Amino acid sequence: MNLDELLNPKQKEAATYLDSHLRIIAGAGSGKTRVLTYRIAYLIEEIGIEPRHILAITFTNKAANEMKERVIRLLGDYASGALLCTIHSLCVRILRQNIRALNYPNNFIIMDEEDQKSLLKKIFKERQIDPKTISLKSCINYISTCKIGGVTPSRAFEFAGDFIGEQKKAIAYQDYEQYKEEHFMLDFDDLLLKTVELFEKYPEILERWQRQFQFIHVDEFQDVSEVDYKLIKYLSGQSTLCVVGDPDQTIYSFRGSDINFIMNFEKDFPHTKTVILDQNYRSTKTILDISNNLIRKNKNRMEKDLFTELEEGPKVMHYSGVDEEAEANFVCDTIENIIHTVEGVNYHDFAILYRANYLSRAFEQKLIQRQIDYKIFGGLKFFNRKEVKDALSYIRLMVNQDDLSFERIVNVPARGVGAKTLEKIQNKAIEYGITNYEALCLYADEIGISGKAKKQLSQFVTCIENAKHSSLALPDLFEKLLIDLGYFDMLRNDQDENRIQNLMELKNSITNYMNTHPDSANFESYLQDIALYTSQDDIFDDEYVSLMSIHMAKGLEFNYVFVVGLSEDIFPSFRSVSEGGDDGMEEERRLAYVAFTRAKKRLYLTDSQGFNFITNSPKMSSRFIDEIGSDHVEHAGNPSQFKSREYLHLTPSVDEMIGDNEITDWKQGDLVEHDTFGKGVIVKVNGKTLDIAFSVPYGIKTLMAHHKALHRLSN
Ligand SMILES: Nc1ncnc2c1ncn2[C@@H]1O[C@H](COP(=O)(O)OP(=O)(O)OP(=O)(O)O)[C@@H](O)[C@H]1O
């Protein structure tokens, strides 16, 4: 193994330095996986360390397996004795050997989230806690937060004070812990916490593990949490610790990772050597330059500019579409154009990355129309997502009263309809040769539904019937139906933000359909229109475009990358910034940095104008488009004149505020200001009138194009 040929000088230094603890600050694409792999190989082959004394902790099982395969390929099966795994797997291994000391059997049961929910369901029933007031998911989060924060159930009671809701959660927490202990069960948090407890109570056990792992490596160190860090500190008591990470790629703060562990590492581990890997082997110079420009805007970071010896490469393209359809068209046109003109390029060279999962919808529809295969990583295709299917079933039930839709949603949210009641409804439907829904409407008394279910099913029928005869516009009717049926409340109770976003995106799809079919839009034709998308199965071919959230894309690389949905408030996310302040904004910027640095050859940044129902505001290009600078960027499409930062923080200039009631050339996507409704965006031009989307509470309004109250903000 000639490291001089395989690694650059800094990489080699990082792979071979053994004199003290080592912190490797590895920029994106600078070969950290390569360095870790060769370091392990070097320890075994050149230094003669027995593999079982080597530990490498990775962020995912996938990363552990890949690294292991690479080491075995280099050194053969002998190297498989090194332990490469996630921190949870490591804890399971330690606990299986030593948990008897804590009076647990070695074959303790590990609980996943489904097990946690089942246990809480049981506890809620026993304690008469209504899951509508405290959702299972929020209770799981509460318990986890208490445990990680060292708050015992009795302390939780004290904190709850007179608040009934908090008291109930504390009771559930107490019962949950008690049940687990009695049944020797451990949840994921316990795996870490019990290991810490074991080490704190039994120094001799800790010492044994410290002696075992003489060389410890931790990958993705920028994303370790406080408990992870505590464990790593304990374990590394007698070893040489090597941590690898990139503070600029910390993107899991919402799950407890803390950038400061890598930033302040030398305070806890004096005499640490730091090696900075700043040569990038992945991206063109242009892509690196704009990524560097962006991340330099962050204050809490370690100064490092990546460089590359690769070619300059073409400019990064920013495309702004008049609407999502235009944005999706641009992405598909570009993919097809490259496929047809560049030799050797295949669909798997392309990735479409987005900040939030709901954003995949417009791109999926367009890819299906264009017959381009795609695969969603880390989730389901948009129209296969549970809440989207449920919502469409409600619409279908309204339009067709079909039995499949009825069966799917008659008890969602729960209306006390069990298998028996459903069977009674079905039998009645067969008896009269009608649909289940009709049977319920016409023969509720004959069917013999009683109690809670009777009342709730009657409300259910009323909602559907009212919706059938409503004069509301389709998107508003869709939203009202889900509100009246209690569907949104159910998701809110579950704190399921992603599902709510998906439903608002479905509303957006209905709005787009209405705008493109102004004369013929109804739910029947909408359902027919989207039938093509709702019946899509997963493909099993290798030739597909990859679609995924940026969090999923961490560690991956693609020749051609589209970062889509780059609108202010979507990315950076309004929620993260409003909740996290400056830190939140810095994390969003790191996320954009991770996204941009996935690209090897070409990077496309896209956004669209129009109205966003999730943020309830007109869309503007993201500030990140400004922050990457203008030198290496070419703008195309219909870039908004009005810069995002000005939009957010400055009032318009006097010139912009002067109304021009002679304006005749209004276009879809133009930004306007109305004296009463405030800022808005034109979603449709209908000759003398304009449909304009304003922020809540106003929504879409149709206004006279020449009215003096209307002012133009952009061309
Ligand atoms: N010294 C080198 N010579 C040639 N290619 C290299 C060298 N170091 C790394 N590479 C290549 O650069 C690419 C990026 O390396 P790797 O995936 O290890 O980066 P990384 O630091 O883990 O990236 P990120 O943190 O962005 O996920 C890989 O294709 C790798 O083979």
The ligand as an SDF file (V2000), in Angstrom:
LIG
                    3D

 31 33  0  0  0  0  0  0  0  0999 V2000
   -6.3390   11.7020   -3.1020 N   0  0  0  0  0  0  0  0  0  0  0  0
   -7.3560   11.4630   -3.9290 C   0  0  0  0  0  0  0  0  0  0  0  0
   -7.1160   11.1810   -5.2240 N   0  0  0  0  0  0  0  0  0  0  0  0
   -8.1350   10.9630   -6.0760 C   0  0  0  0  0  0  0  0  0  0  0  0
   -9.4390   10.9780   -5.7560 N   0  0  0  0  0  0  0  0  0  0  0  0
   -9.7380   11.2470   -4.4900 C   0  0  0  0  0  0  0  0  0  0  0  0
   -8.7240   11.5060   -3.5100 C   0  0  0  0  0  0  0  0  0  0  0  0
   -9.3420   11.7390   -2.3410 N   0  0  0  0  0  0  0  0  0  0  0  0
  -10.6800   11.6480   -2.5780 C   0  0  0  0  0  0  0  0  0  0  0  0
  -10.9190   11.3460   -3.8550 N   0  0  0  0  0  0  0  0  0  0  0  0
  -12.2600   11.1720   -4.4940 C   0  0  0  0  0  0  0  0  0  0  0  0
  -13.0560   12.3040   -4.1620 O   0  0  0  0  0  0  0  0  0  0  0  0
  -14.4370   11.9490   -3.9940 C   0  0  0  0  0  0  0  0  0  0  0  0
  -14.9170   12.4190   -2.6330 C   0  0  0  0  0  0  0  0  0  0  0  0
  -14.3370   11.6100   -1.6220 O   0  0  0  0  0  0  0  0  0  0  0  0
  -15.1720   11.1440   -0.3460 P   0  0  0  0  0  0  0  0  0  0  0  0
  -16.4800   10.6040   -0.7920 O   0  0  0  0  0  0  0  0  0  0  0  0
  -14.2680   10.3210    0.4720 O   0  0  0  0  0  0  0  0  0  0  0  0
  -15.3920   12.5630    0.2330 O   0  0  0  0  0  0  0  0  0  0  0  0
  -16.0360   13.0330    1.5760 P   0  0  0  0  0  0  0  0  0  0  0  0
  -15.0180   13.8930    2.2110 O   0  0  0  0  0  0  0  0  0  0  0  0
  -16.5330   11.8550    2.3320 O   0  0  0  0  0  0  0  0  0  0  0  0
  -17.2370   13.9400    1.0400 O   0  0  0  0  0  0  0  0  0  0  0  0
  -18.5180   14.6240    1.7680 P   0  0  0  0  0  0  0  0  0  0  0  0
  -18.1240   15.0150    3.1520 O   0  0  0  0  0  0  0  0  0  0  0  0
  -18.8430   15.7970    0.9130 O   0  0  0  0  0  0  0  0  0  0  0  0
  -19.6060   13.6250    1.7020 O   0  0  0  0  0  0  0  0  0  0  0  0
  -14.5100   10.4420   -4.1630 C   0  0  0  0  0  0  0  0  0  0  0  0
  -14.9400   10.1640   -5.4810 O   0  0  0  0  0  0  0  0  0  0  0  0
  -13.0360    9.9990   -3.9150 C   0  0  0  0  0  0  0  0  0  0  0  0
  -12.7120    8.7960   -4.5840 O   0  0  0  0  0  0  0  0  0  0  0  0
  1  2  1  0
  2  3  1  0
  2  7  2  0
  3  4  2  0
  4  5  1  0
  5  6  2  0
  6  7  1  0
  6 10  1  0
  7  8  1  0
  8  9  2  0
  9 10  1  0
 10 11  1  0
 11 12  1  0
 11 30  1  0
 12 13  1  0
 13 14  1  0
 13 28  1  0
 14 15  1  0
 15 16  1  0
 16 17  2  0
 16 18  1  0
 16 19  1  0
 19 20  1  0
 20 21  2  0
 20 22  1  0
 20 23  1  0
 23 24  1  0
 24 25  2  0
 24 26  1  0
 24 27  1  0
 28 29  1  0
 28 30  1  0
 30 31  1  0
M  END
$$$$
